[in-house]
Amino acid sequence: MRHVLIYQDEDGAWCAEVPSLPGCFSDGTTYEEAIENIKDAMQLFIESLEARGLPIPEDNYHHLVAVQL
């Protein structure tokens, strides 16, 4: 299981990123599509690391907090 950050961009697209897998991003036209797409992206990202013999980072995020300025 991984923590995923999901947000809507200025054009209305849903964006998803995995903080513990730097560079693992995806998006979708709906929230649900973004979730499905990030699952696929995470799987491919991890498979790519394994294929290259690189370590898979642990998900060390315990809490994600929204902070308003």
C-alpha positions as CSV (number, residue, x, y, z in Angstrom):
1,M,0.0,0.0,0.0
2,R,1.2,3.5,-0.9
3,H,0.1,7.0,0.0
4,V,-1.1,8.8,-3.1
5,L,-1.6,12.6,-3.5
6,I,-4.6,13.5,-5.7
7,Y,-5.6,17.0,-6.7
8,Q,-7.4,18.7,-9.5
9,D,-5.4,21.0,-11.7
10,E,-6.4,24.4,-13.1
11,D,-7.9,22.7,-16.2
12,G,-10.0,20.3,-14.2
13,A,-7.9,17.2,-14.7
14,W,-7.3,14.9,-11.8
15,C,-3.6,14.5,-11.0
16,A,-2.1,11.7,-8.9
17,E,1.4,11.3,-7.6
18,V,3.1,8.9,-5.2
19,P,5.5,10.8,-2.9
20,S,7.4,7.7,-2.0
21,L,8.1,6.9,-5.7
22,P,9.7,10.1,-6.9
23,G,8.6,10.7,-10.5
24,C,5.6,8.4,-10.4
25,F,2.7,10.5,-11.7
26,S,-0.5,10.0,-13.6
27,D,-3.8,11.7,-14.2
28,G,-7.4,11.2,-15.4
29,T,-10.5,13.1,-16.5
30,T,-12.3,11.8,-13.3
31,Y,-11.1,11.1,-9.8
32,E,-11.8,7.4,-10.3
33,E,-9.9,7.3,-13.6
34,A,-6.9,9.0,-11.9
35,I,-7.0,6.3,-9.2
36,E,-7.0,3.5,-11.7
37,N,-4.2,5.2,-13.8
38,I,-1.9,5.7,-10.8
39,K,-2.3,2.0,-9.8
40,D,-1.0,1.1,-13.3
41,A,1.7,3.7,-13.1
42,M,2.9,2.4,-9.7
43,Q,3.0,-1.2,-10.9
44,L,5.1,-0.2,-14.0
45,F,7.3,2.1,-11.9
46,I,8.1,-0.7,-9.4
47,E,8.6,-3.3,-12.2
48,S,11.0,-0.9,-13.9
49,L,13.1,-0.5,-10.7
50,E,13.1,-4.3,-10.2
51,A,14.2,-4.9,-13.9
52,R,17.2,-2.5,-13.3
53,G,18.1,-4.0,-10.0
54,L,17.3,-0.8,-8.1
55,P,15.9,-0.8,-4.6
56,I,12.2,-0.1,-4.1
57,P,11.7,2.9,-1.8
58,E,9.5,2.2,1.3
59,D,6.4,4.3,1.8
60,N,7.5,6.2,4.9
61,Y,4.7,8.8,4.9
62,H,2.6,8.4,8.0
63,H,0.4,11.4,7.6
64,L,-0.4,13.7,4.8
65,V,-1.7,17.1,6.1
66,A,-3.4,19.9,4.2
67,V,-2.0,23.2,5.2
68,Q,-3.5,26.5,4.0
69,L,-1.4,29.7,3.8
